[in-house]
């Protein structure tokens, strides 16, 4: 649902003031799409980010990347992804196969190929969030970033 600048919540009024404070006038289209929780906010953020960067991710890749951005990229997180089976319920019912480490390896390879993950320089089997994704994860997790401004 679109929202006009006149109908902003208190939280978003501060953003409006910041936008109006720029030297030159900005042509801004504002959409207020509140997230239900932190996970939902990260999922939406990754979706928009990947779309804007012409590096669109499939929903399963977005879910796995969200795990990495929220929990960090550790052996425990990898096991958590395997245990939680991030596939959508319909996909789980249609598939007779469990979500395995091979599935996760394929997702991680796609994320590496698209620049969201990087290989470790010292160990070929290890990988981590790219510098840009690491910075975004810190913003989202530590600073509780709730607004996204996209400049085209």
N, C-alpha and C positions, 0 to 999 in steps of 0.2 A: 504494500500500500504506500503510495507516495504521500509525502507530508510536506506542507509548505513551511517556510521559515517562520511564519507567525505562530504555528502550532507546535513549537519545539518544547521538549521537556526541559527542566532546569539544567540537567546535565549537558544537554546539547546547546543551550543558550551560550555557554562558555565557548564552544566551538564556533558558533556564529560570530561572536565578538572577535575571536582570533582571525577569522576569515575576513571580516570587515576591516580589520586593522592593517591589512596589507596596503602598500603604497598605491599600486594600480588596481583597478577594479577586477575582480575575478568573476568569470562566468562559471558558476557552480550549480550543479544539479544535486540536490540533497535527497537521499532516501534514508529513512530511519528503519532499519531492520534489526531489532534487538535480538540478541542471542539468548538462548535459554540458560546456558551455563558456559563454563570455560571451554569444554570440549566442543560444543556447538560453535562457539566463537572462532576457535582455531580451525575447525573444518570449513567454515565459511570463508575465513581469511585465506586459507590455502587454495580454495576453489577460485576465488577472485584473483589472487596473486598469479596462479598458473595460467589463467585465462588472459590476463593483461600481458603477461610475458610470452604469449604465443607458445606456451609449453604446457598445453592442457594435460592434466592428469585424469586418469579414470578414477571413479569413486573409491575403489579398493586401495589404490595407491595413495589417495588423499587420506584415507583412514590410517594407513600405516605411517605415513609421514607425520600425521597428527600425534600418534603415539610417541614418535621420536622427538618431536618438538616439545611435548608436554613433559614426558618422563626422562628424556635424555636417551642417548643411544648406548645402552649397556647390554650385557648378556641377559640381565633380568628383564629388560624391556623386550628383547627379542623373544624370550620365553613367554612373556605376558601376551605378546601378539599371537603367538602360536596357540596358547591356551584359550584366548578370547575368541579366536576365529573371526576376524573382522569382515568376513563376507556378509552380504545382506541375507536376511532370513530366507527369501525365495531361492537364492543361490545355494544355500545350505541344504534346503529340502530337495532341490533338483539334483544335486551332486551326491553320489554315493561315496565319494572319496572324502576323507578328512583333510583339513587344511594342514599342510605339512611344511617342513623346513624348505623343501624344493619350491613350493609356492612362494614362500617368503624370499627365497634367493632370487627368484624371477622378478619379484616386485622391487627388491633392492637394486637389481641390475638396471631396471628401467629408471629408477630414481637416480642412479649414478649416471646413466647415459644422458639424462635430461638436466644434469647439473645440480640436483637437490642434495645429493650425497657425494662425498669424495673418498677415494681410497687413501689409506694411511701410507705414508712414504716409507715406513719401516716394516710394515707387515701387510702383505697382499690380501690376507683374509679379513683384516680390520677395515672399517670405514667409519665415517663420521659425517655430521651435517656440514654442508658447504658453509663457508664463512658468512655469506649473505643469509642463509637460513638460520644459522646460529645466532646472528644478530637479531633477526626477526623473532626467534624463539625467546631470546632474553627480553625483548620489548614486550612480547605478549605475556610471558610468565612473571617477570619481575615488576615491570611497570604497569601491569594490568591494562595494556593498551586496548581501548574499546572503540576507537574511531579509525577508519581507514580513509585517507584522502588519496585519490588516484589522479595523477596529472597525465593527460594524453597530449 
